[in-house]
Amino acid sequence: MDYYPHLRLAEVERVPLTGVENVPYSPLMEPLTNLLALATAYAAHTGLSESTVSRLVLKNGSRLRELREGGDIGVRRVDAGLTWFSAHWPDGVDWPAGVPRPYLPSKGT
């Protein structure tokens, strides 16, 4: 069954993704792009290396680099990474514009 009949790889626009050339654009790629943007911003604001951020968020110090080089990742793992950033975002630092912030229920809920 074709769940995304409107997304045909041959017809999609190709846009640059940080560190990857000629990646086919799809709205399904936005969470990955957002994850990489959050990782870059988080590392810049905390002074942590990308490998340390990768280890904290994805439990693998080379995973963010691999993704920038064109590696793949499952949807659940991306979602867990986005949620991690939302829960651990530094106080006083603006969340990056254009990146939807995952909802985190309060601890009492």
The first five atom37 places (N, CA, C, CB, O) and aatype in JSON, in Angstrom:
{
  "aatype": [12, 3, 18, 18, 14, 8, 10, 1, 10, 0, 6, 19, 6, 1, 19, 14, 10, 16, 7, 19, 6, 2, 19, 14, 18, 15, 14, 10, 12, 6, 14, 10, 16, 2, 10, 10, 0, 10, 0, 16, 0, 18, 0, 0, 8, 16, 7, 10, 15, 6, 15, 16, 19, 15, 1, 10, 19, 10, 11, 2, 7, 15, 1, 10, 1, 6, 10, 1, 6, 7, 7, 3, 9, 7, 19, 1, 1, 19, 3, 0, 7, 10, 16, 17, 13, 15, 0, 8, 17, 14, 3, 7, 19, 3, 17, 14, 0, 7, 19, 14, 1, 14, 18, 10, 14, 15, 11, 7, 16],
  "atom_mask": [
    [1, 1, 1, 1, 1],
    [1, 1, 1, 1, 1],
    [1, 1, 1, 1, 1],
    [1, 1, 1, 1, 1],
    [1, 1, 1, 1, 1],
    [1, 1, 1, 1, 1],
    [1, 1, 1, 1, 1],
    [1, 1, 1, 1, 1],
    [1, 1, 1, 1, 1],
    [1, 1, 1, 1, 1],
    [1, 1, 1, 1, 1],
    [1, 1, 1, 1, 1],
    [1, 1, 1, 1, 1],
    [1, 1, 1, 1, 1],
    [1, 1, 1, 1, 1],
    [1, 1, 1, 1, 1],
    [1, 1, 1, 1, 1],
    [1, 1, 1, 1, 1],
    [1, 1, 1, 0, 1],
    [1, 1, 1, 1, 1],
    [1, 1, 1, 1, 1],
    [1, 1, 1, 1, 1],
    [1, 1, 1, 1, 1],
    [1, 1, 1, 1, 1],
    [1, 1, 1, 1, 1],
    [1, 1, 1, 1, 1],
    [1, 1, 1, 1, 1],
    [1, 1, 1, 1, 1],
    [1, 1, 1, 1, 1],
    [1, 1, 1, 1, 1],
    [1, 1, 1, 1, 1],
    [1, 1, 1, 1, 1],
    [1, 1, 1, 1, 1],
    [1, 1, 1, 1, 1],
    [1, 1, 1, 1, 1],
    [1, 1, 1, 1, 1],
    [1, 1, 1, 1, 1],
    [1, 1, 1, 1, 1],
    [1, 1, 1, 1, 1],
    [1, 1, 1, 1, 1],
    [1, 1, 1, 1, 1],
    [1, 1, 1, 1, 1],
    [1, 1, 1, 1, 1],
    [1, 1, 1, 1, 1],
    [1, 1, 1, 1, 1],
    [1, 1, 1, 1, 1],
    [1, 1, 1, 0, 1],
    [1, 1, 1, 1, 1],
    [1, 1, 1, 1, 1],
    [1, 1, 1, 1, 1],
    [1, 1, 1, 1, 1],
    [1, 1, 1, 1, 1],
    [1, 1, 1, 1, 1],
    [1, 1, 1, 1, 1],
    [1, 1, 1, 1, 1],
    [1, 1, 1, 1, 1],
    [1, 1, 1, 1, 1],
    [1, 1, 1, 1, 1],
    [1, 1, 1, 1, 1],
    [1, 1, 1, 1, 1],
    [1, 1, 1, 0, 1],
    [1, 1, 1, 1, 1],
    [1, 1, 1, 1, 1],
    [1, 1, 1, 1, 1],
    [1, 1, 1, 1, 1],
    [1, 1, 1, 1, 1],
    [1, 1, 1, 1, 1],
    [1, 1, 1, 1, 1],
    [1, 1, 1, 1, 1],
    [1, 1, 1, 0, 1],
    [1, 1, 1, 0, 1],
    [1, 1, 1, 1, 1],
    [1, 1, 1, 1, 1],
    [1, 1, 1, 0, 1],
    [1, 1, 1, 1, 1],
    [1, 1, 1, 1, 1],
    [1, 1, 1, 1, 1],
    [1, 1, 1, 1, 1],
    [1, 1, 1, 1, 1],
    [1, 1, 1, 1, 1],
    [1, 1, 1, 0, 1],
    [1, 1, 1, 1, 1],
    [1, 1, 1, 1, 1],
    [1, 1, 1, 1, 1],
    [1, 1, 1, 1, 1],
    [1, 1, 1, 1, 1],
    [1, 1, 1, 1, 1],
    [1, 1, 1, 1, 1],
    [1, 1, 1, 1, 1],
    [1, 1, 1, 1, 1],
    [1, 1, 1, 1, 1],
    [1, 1, 1, 0, 1],
    [1, 1, 1, 1, 1],
    [1, 1, 1, 1, 1],
    [1, 1, 1, 1, 1],
    [1, 1, 1, 1, 1],
    [1, 1, 1, 1, 1],
    [1, 1, 1, 0, 1],
    [1, 1, 1, 1, 1],
    [1, 1, 1, 1, 1],
    [1, 1, 1, 1, 1],
    [1, 1, 1, 1, 1],
    [1, 1, 1, 1, 1],
    [1, 1, 1, 1, 1],
    [1, 1, 1, 1, 1],
    [1, 1, 1, 1, 1],
    [1, 1, 1, 1, 1],
    [1, 1, 1, 0, 1],
    [1, 1, 1, 1, 1]
  ],
  "atom_positions": [
    [[0.85, -1.18, 0.0], [0.0, 0.0, 0.0], [0.89, 1.24, 0.0], [-0.96, 0.0, 1.23], [1.85, 1.32, 0.76]],
    [[0.56, 2.19, -0.84], [1.35, 3.41, -0.96], [0.73, 4.49, -0.07], [1.42, 3.88, -2.45], [-0.29, 5.08, -0.42]],
    [[1.37, 4.73, 1.08], [0.82, 5.69, 2.03], [1.09, 7.14, 1.64], [1.39, 5.43, 3.4], [0.41, 8.04, 2.11]],
    [[2.07, 7.36, 0.79], [2.45, 8.71, 0.38], [2.45, 8.82, -1.14], [3.83, 9.1, 0.95], [3.5, 9.03, -1.75]],
    [[1.28, 8.68, -1.76], [1.24, 8.67, -3.22], [1.71, 10.0, -3.83], [-0.16, 8.37, -3.69], [2.11, 10.03, -5.0]],
    [[1.67, 11.08, -3.06], [2.07, 12.38, -3.58], [3.58, 12.59, -3.53], [1.36, 13.49, -2.81], [4.09, 13.57, -4.07]],
    [[4.31, 11.68, -2.87], [5.77, 11.81, -2.77], [6.43, 10.78, -3.68], [6.24, 11.62, -1.3], [6.57, 9.62, -3.32]],
    [[6.82, 11.22, -4.83], [7.52, 10.36, -5.79], [8.97, 10.83, -5.83], [6.86, 10.41, -7.22], [9.25, 11.99, -6.15]],
    [[9.89, 9.91, -5.52], [11.3, 10.27, -5.42], [11.8, 10.95, -6.68], [12.13, 9.03, -5.14], [12.6, 11.89, -6.6]],
    [[11.35, 10.51, -7.84], [11.82, 11.09, -9.09], [11.33, 12.53, -9.26], [11.36, 10.25, -10.26], [11.9, 13.28, -10.05]],
    [[10.28, 12.92, -8.54], [9.69, 14.23, -8.73], [10.02, 15.23, -7.63], [8.22, 14.1, -8.83], [9.67, 16.4, -7.74]],
    [[10.68, 14.8, -6.56], [10.91, 15.7, -5.45], [12.09, 16.62, -5.72], [11.15, 14.91, -4.18], [13.03, 16.28, -6.44]],
    [[12.01, 17.78, -5.11], [13.07, 18.77, -5.23], [14.29, 18.29, -4.46], [12.6, 20.15, -4.7], [14.16, 17.67, -3.4]],
    [[15.47, 18.56, -4.97], [16.69, 18.2, -4.26], [17.24, 19.46, -3.59], [17.75, 17.57, -5.23], [17.44, 20.49, -4.23]],
    [[17.48, 19.34, -2.28], [17.97, 20.48, -1.51], [19.17, 20.04, -0.69], [16.86, 21.04, -0.59], [19.3, 18.87, -0.35]],
    [[20.07, 20.99, -0.39], [21.23, 20.62, 0.42], [20.84, 20.36, 1.87], [22.3, 21.71, 0.35], [19.99, 21.06, 2.42]],
    [[21.47, 19.38, 2.47], [21.33, 19.08, 3.89], [22.75, 19.17, 4.44], [20.66, 17.64, 4.15], [23.68, 18.65, 3.82]],
    [[22.92, 19.79, 5.56], [24.24, 20.01, 6.12], [25.1, 18.76, 6.0], [24.14, 20.43, 7.57], [24.79, 17.72, 6.58]],
    [[26.18, 18.87, 5.25], [27.13, 17.77, 5.13], [26.74, 16.71, 4.12], [0.0, 0.0, 0.0], [27.49, 15.75, 3.94]],
    [[25.61, 16.85, 3.47], [25.18, 15.85, 2.49], [24.78, 16.58, 1.22], [24.0, 14.99, 3.04], [24.02, 17.54, 1.26]],
    [[25.29, 16.12, 0.11], [24.98, 16.77, -1.17], [23.83, 16.05, -1.89], [26.21, 16.8, -2.07], [23.71, 14.83, -1.83]],
    [[23.01, 16.82, -2.55], [22.0, 16.3, -3.46], [21.04, 15.31, -2.8], [22.67, 15.65, -4.62], [20.76, 14.25, -3.35]],
    [[20.57, 15.65, -1.62], [19.61, 14.8, -0.91], [18.21, 15.12, -1.42], [19.7, 15.02, 0.64], [17.84, 16.29, -1.52]],
    [[17.41, 14.09, -1.74], [16.04, 14.38, -2.17], [15.24, 14.95, -1.01], [15.36, 13.1, -2.72], [15.26, 14.41, 0.09]],
    [[14.54, 16.06, -1.26], [13.74, 16.68, -0.21], [12.42, 15.96, -0.09], [13.52, 18.18, -0.49], [11.78, 15.62, -1.08]],
    [[12.03, 15.74, 1.13], [10.72, 15.18, 1.43], [10.3, 15.75, 2.78], [10.74, 13.61, 1.44], [11.15, 15.9, 3.66]],
    [[9.02, 16.06, 2.97], [8.57, 16.5, 4.29], [8.9, 15.46, 5.36], [7.07, 16.77, 4.27], [8.99, 15.8, 6.54]],
    [[9.07, 14.22, 4.97], [9.42, 13.17, 5.92], [10.84, 13.33, 6.44], [9.25, 11.8, 5.29], [11.18, 12.74, 7.47]],
    [[11.68, 14.12, 5.76], [13.06, 14.34, 6.18], [13.17, 15.47, 7.2], [13.93, 14.64, 4.98], [14.21, 15.61, 7.84]],
    [[12.14, 16.28, 7.36], [12.22, 17.43, 8.24], [12.6, 17.08, 9.68], [10.91, 18.15, 8.24], [13.4, 17.8, 10.27]],
    [[12.08, 16.0, 10.27], [12.52, 15.69, 11.63], [14.02, 15.44, 11.73], [11.77, 14.47, 12.14], [14.65, 15.84, 12.71]],
    [[14.61, 14.79, 10.74], [16.05, 14.57, 10.75], [16.79, 15.89, 10.62], [16.46, 13.62, 9.61], [17.76, 16.13, 11.34]],
    [[16.36, 16.73, 9.72], [16.97, 18.05, 9.57], [16.86, 18.84, 10.87], [16.31, 18.84, 8.41], [17.81, 19.49, 11.28]],
    [[15.7, 18.77, 11.52], [15.5, 19.45, 12.81], [16.42, 18.88, 13.88], [14.04, 19.33, 13.25], [16.99, 19.63, 14.67]],
    [[16.57, 17.56, 13.92], [17.46, 16.93, 14.9], [18.9, 17.43, 14.73], [17.41, 15.4, 14.76], [19.57, 17.75, 15.71]],
    [[19.36, 17.5, 13.49], [20.72, 17.98, 13.23], [20.87, 19.46, 13.59], [21.09, 17.76, 11.76], [21.9, 19.87, 14.11]],
    [[19.84, 20.26, 13.31], [19.88, 21.69, 13.67], [19.93, 21.86, 15.18], [18.66, 22.42, 13.09], [20.68, 22.7, 15.69]],
    [[19.14, 21.07, 15.9], [19.14, 21.15, 17.36], [20.49, 20.71, 17.93], [18.01, 20.3, 17.95], [20.99, 21.32, 18.88]],
    [[21.06, 19.67, 17.36], [22.36, 19.19, 17.83], [23.43, 20.27, 17.64], [22.77, 17.91, 17.09], [24.26, 20.48, 18.53]],
    [[23.42, 20.94, 16.51], [24.39, 22.0, 16.24], [24.21, 23.16, 17.22], [24.25, 22.51, 14.81], [25.19, 23.65, 17.79]],
    [[22.97, 23.58, 17.42], [22.69, 24.69, 18.33], [23.03, 24.32, 19.77], [21.23, 25.12, 18.23], [23.6, 25.12, 20.51]],
    [[22.67, 23.12, 20.18], [22.93, 22.67, 21.55], [24.43, 22.63, 21.82], [22.3, 21.28, 21.8], [24.89, 23.09, 22.86]],
    [[25.18, 22.07, 20.89], [26.64, 22.01, 21.04], [27.23, 23.41, 21.13], [27.28, 21.24, 19.87], [28.11, 23.66, 21.96]],
    [[26.75, 24.33, 20.31], [27.27, 25.7, 20.31], [26.98, 26.39, 21.64], [26.67, 26.5, 19.15], [27.84, 27.09, 22.17]],
    [[25.78, 26.2, 22.18], [25.39, 26.9, 23.41], [25.97, 26.27, 24.67], [23.9, 26.93, 23.52], [26.15, 26.95, 25.68]],
    [[26.25, 24.97, 24.62], [26.77, 24.3, 25.82], [28.29, 24.16, 25.8], [26.14, 22.94, 25.96], [28.9, 23.9, 26.83]],
    [[28.89, 24.32, 24.62], [30.33, 24.13, 24.5], [30.74, 22.67, 24.39], [0.0, 0.0, 0.0], [31.93, 22.35, 24.42]],
    [[29.76, 21.78, 24.26], [30.05, 20.35, 24.12], [30.4, 20.02, 22.68], [28.86, 19.51, 24.59], [29.93, 20.69, 21.75]],
    [[31.21, 19.01, 22.49], [31.53, 18.57, 21.13], [30.32, 17.84, 20.54], [32.8, 17.64, 21.13], [29.45, 17.37, 21.26]],
    [[30.3, 17.76, 19.21], [29.2, 17.05, 18.56], [29.19, 15.58, 18.98], [29.32, 17.17, 17.03], [28.11, 15.0, 19.14]],
    [[30.36, 14.98, 19.17], [30.37, 13.57, 19.57], [29.8, 13.38, 20.97], [31.8, 13.01, 19.51], [29.15, 12.37, 21.24]],
    [[30.03, 14.33, 21.86], [29.45, 14.24, 23.21], [27.93, 14.41, 23.14], [30.06, 15.31, 24.14], [27.2, 13.67, 23.8]],
    [[27.47, 15.36, 22.36], [26.02, 15.55, 22.19], [25.42, 14.29, 21.58], [25.72, 16.8, 21.29], [24.35, 13.85, 22.0]],
    [[26.09, 13.72, 20.6], [25.61, 12.51, 19.96], [25.5, 11.37, 20.97], [26.53, 12.11, 18.81], [24.53, 10.61, 20.95]],
    [[26.48, 11.24, 21.84], [26.46, 10.19, 22.86], [25.31, 10.41, 23.84], [27.79, 10.16, 23.61], [24.62, 9.46, 24.22]],
    [[25.1, 11.67, 24.26], [24.03, 11.98, 25.2], [22.65, 11.71, 24.61], [24.13, 13.43, 25.65], [21.77, 11.14, 25.26]],
    [[22.47, 12.13, 23.37], [21.14, 12.1, 22.75], [20.84, 10.75, 22.1], [21.03, 13.2, 21.71], [19.74, 10.21, 22.25]],
    [[21.81, 10.21, 21.38], [21.57, 9.0, 20.58], [22.34, 7.78, 21.08], [21.93, 9.27, 19.16], [22.32, 6.72, 20.44]],
    [[23.03, 7.93, 22.23], [23.76, 6.81, 22.83], [24.87, 6.26, 21.94], [22.8, 5.7, 23.17], [25.26, 5.1, 22.07]],
    [[25.37, 7.1, 21.04], [26.43, 6.69, 20.12], [27.18, 7.96, 19.7], [25.85, 5.92, 18.87], [26.6, 8.83, 19.05]],
    [[28.44, 8.06, 20.06], [29.2, 9.27, 19.82], [29.46, 9.62, 18.37], [0.0, 0.0, 0.0], [29.84, 10.75, 18.08]],
    [[29.28, 8.68, 17.46], [29.53, 8.98, 16.05], [28.24, 9.1, 15.24], [30.4, 7.9, 15.45], [28.29, 9.37, 14.04]],
    [[27.1, 8.9, 15.88], [25.83, 8.83, 15.14], [25.47, 10.12, 14.42], [24.72, 8.48, 16.08], [25.03, 10.07, 13.27]],
    [[25.64, 11.28, 15.06], [25.31, 12.54, 14.37], [26.2, 12.75, 13.15], [25.46, 13.74, 15.34], [25.73, 13.19, 12.1]],
    [[27.49, 12.42, 13.29], [28.4, 12.55, 12.14], [27.94, 11.62, 11.01], [29.85, 12.21, 12.56], [27.92, 12.02, 9.85]],
    [[27.59, 10.4, 11.36], [27.12, 9.44, 10.36], [25.87, 9.95, 9.65], [26.83, 8.08, 11.02], [25.73, 9.78, 8.44]],
    [[24.96, 10.57, 10.39], [23.75, 11.12, 9.79], [24.08, 12.26, 8.84], [22.78, 11.61, 10.87], [23.5, 12.37, 7.76]],
    [[25.02, 13.12, 9.23], [25.43, 14.22, 8.35], [26.08, 13.7, 7.07], [26.4, 15.15, 9.09], [26.06, 14.36, 6.03]],
    [[26.66, 12.5, 7.16], [27.32, 11.89, 6.0], [26.36, 11.05, 5.16], [28.47, 11.04, 6.45], [26.78, 10.4, 4.2]],
    [[25.08, 11.08, 5.52], [24.08, 10.38, 4.71], [23.54, 9.11, 5.32], [0.0, 0.0, 0.0], [22.76, 8.41, 4.68]],
    [[23.92, 8.78, 6.56], [23.4, 7.6, 7.23], [21.91, 7.73, 7.49], [0.0, 0.0, 0.0], [21.34, 8.82, 7.41]],
    [[21.29, 6.62, 7.81], [19.85, 6.66, 8.08], [19.58, 6.38, 9.55], [19.1, 5.64, 7.19], [20.46, 5.94, 10.3]],
    [[18.34, 6.65, 9.94], [17.94, 6.51, 11.33], [16.43, 6.28, 11.35], [18.33, 7.78, 12.18], [15.71, 6.78, 10.49]],
    [[15.97, 5.52, 12.32], [14.54, 5.23, 12.43], [13.76, 6.4, 13.0], [0.0, 0.0, 0.0], [14.31, 7.25, 13.7]],
    [[12.49, 6.42, 12.69], [11.6, 7.5, 13.13], [11.53, 7.57, 14.66], [10.2, 7.3, 12.55], [11.55, 8.67, 15.22]],
    [[11.45, 6.44, 15.32], [11.36, 6.44, 16.78], [12.61, 7.03, 17.41], [11.13, 5.03, 17.31], [12.54, 7.75, 18.4]],
    [[13.76, 6.73, 16.83], [15.0, 7.25, 17.38], [15.1, 8.76, 17.16], [16.2, 6.55, 16.74], [15.57, 9.48, 18.05]],
    [[14.66, 9.25, 16.0], [14.63, 10.69, 15.76], [13.69, 11.36, 16.75], [14.19, 11.0, 14.31], [14.04, 12.38, 17.35]],
    [[12.51, 10.78, 16.94], [11.53, 11.33, 17.87], [12.09, 11.37, 19.29], [10.23, 10.52, 17.84], [11.91, 12.35, 20.01]],
    [[12.78, 10.31, 19.69], [13.39, 10.28, 21.02], [14.46, 11.37, 21.14], [14.02, 8.88, 21.31], [14.59, 11.99, 22.2]],
    [[15.22, 11.6, 20.08], [16.23, 12.65, 20.1], [15.63, 14.04, 20.21], [0.0, 0.0, 0.0], [16.11, 14.87, 20.98]],
    [[14.58, 14.29, 19.44], [13.9, 15.59, 19.51], [13.33, 15.82, 20.91], [12.77, 15.68, 18.45], [13.42, 16.92, 21.45]],
    [[12.75, 14.78, 21.49], [12.2, 14.88, 22.84], [13.31, 15.12, 23.86], [11.41, 13.61, 23.2], [13.12, 15.9, 24.79]],
    [[14.45, 14.47, 23.69], [15.59, 14.68, 24.59], [16.0, 16.15, 24.57], [16.79, 13.78, 24.19], [16.21, 16.76, 25.62]],
    [[16.13, 16.72, 23.38], [16.51, 18.13, 23.3], [15.48, 19.02, 23.98], [16.68, 18.55, 21.84], [15.85, 19.96, 24.68]],
    [[14.21, 18.74, 23.8], [13.18, 19.56, 24.42], [13.28, 19.49, 25.95], [11.79, 19.11, 23.96], [13.11, 20.5, 26.63]],
    [[13.56, 18.31, 26.48], [13.66, 18.13, 27.93], [14.94, 18.71, 28.53], [13.57, 16.66, 28.27], [14.97, 19.06, 29.71]],
    [[15.99, 18.82, 27.73], [17.3, 19.25, 28.24], [17.78, 20.58, 27.66], [18.31, 18.19, 27.94], [18.95, 20.93, 27.82]],
    [[16.89, 21.31, 27.0], [17.31, 22.56, 26.38], [17.76, 23.55, 27.45], [16.16, 23.16, 25.52], [17.08, 23.71, 28.47]],
    [[18.9, 24.23, 27.23], [19.43, 25.15, 28.26], [18.47, 26.31, 28.56], [20.77, 25.71, 27.8], [17.88, 26.89, 27.64]],
    [[18.32, 26.63, 29.83], [17.51, 27.78, 30.23], [18.11, 29.05, 29.66], [17.4, 27.87, 31.77], [19.33, 29.2, 29.6]],
    [[17.26, 29.95, 29.23], [17.71, 31.24, 28.72], [18.17, 31.21, 27.27], [0.0, 0.0, 0.0], [18.57, 32.24, 26.73]],
    [[18.13, 30.05, 26.64], [18.53, 29.92, 25.23], [17.27, 29.69, 24.41], [19.56, 28.75, 25.02], [16.5, 28.78, 24.69]],
    [[17.08, 30.52, 23.39], [15.9, 30.38, 22.53], [15.96, 29.07, 21.75], [15.79, 31.57, 21.57], [17.01, 28.68, 21.25]],
    [[14.82, 28.42, 21.66], [14.68, 27.25, 20.81], [14.83, 27.72, 19.37], [13.3, 26.51, 21.05], [14.28, 28.77, 19.03]],
    [[15.54, 26.99, 18.51], [15.76, 27.45, 17.13], [14.46, 27.73, 16.38], [16.57, 26.43, 16.37], [13.52, 26.93, 16.41]],
    [[14.43, 28.85, 15.7], [13.26, 29.24, 14.91], [13.04, 28.22, 13.8], [13.44, 30.67, 14.32], [14.0, 27.72, 13.2]],
    [[11.8, 27.92, 13.53], [11.46, 27.01, 12.45], [11.5, 25.54, 12.83], [0.0, 0.0, 0.0], [11.18, 24.68, 12.01]],
    [[11.9, 25.24, 14.06], [11.94, 23.85, 14.52], [10.82, 23.67, 15.53], [13.34, 23.49, 15.15], [10.85, 24.28, 16.6]],
    [[9.82, 22.84, 15.21], [8.73, 22.61, 16.17], [9.28, 21.93, 17.43], [7.61, 21.74, 15.53], [10.06, 20.98, 17.36]],
    [[8.84, 22.44, 18.58], [9.31, 21.86, 19.84], [8.34, 20.78, 20.32], [9.47, 22.97, 20.93], [7.14, 21.03, 20.43]],
    [[8.85, 19.59, 20.6], [7.96, 18.53, 21.1], [7.33, 18.9, 22.43], [8.73, 17.22, 21.25], [7.95, 19.54, 23.28]],
    [[6.1, 18.5, 22.57], [5.37, 18.74, 23.81], [5.86, 17.77, 24.87], [3.84, 18.6, 23.59], [5.97, 16.57, 24.61]],
    [[6.15, 18.29, 26.05], [6.52, 17.45, 27.18], [5.49, 17.64, 28.27], [7.95, 17.8, 27.69], [5.32, 18.75, 28.78]],
    [[4.79, 16.58, 28.64], [3.81, 16.73, 29.73], [4.53, 17.05, 31.03], [2.95, 15.45, 29.89], [5.67, 16.64, 31.24]],
    [[3.85, 17.79, 31.89], [4.46, 18.1, 33.19], [4.58, 16.82, 33.99], [3.63, 19.17, 33.97], [3.84, 15.86, 33.76]],
    [[5.52, 16.79, 34.92], [5.79, 15.58, 35.69], [4.61, 15.14, 36.54], [6.99, 15.8, 36.58], [4.49, 13.96, 36.86]],
    [[3.73, 16.06, 36.89], [2.57, 15.73, 37.69], [1.4, 15.21, 36.87], [0.0, 0.0, 0.0], [0.37, 14.82, 37.41]],
    [[1.57, 15.2, 35.52], [0.48, 14.79, 34.65], [0.61, 13.35, 34.25], [0.43, 15.65, 33.44], [-0.23, 12.84, 33.51]]
  ]
}
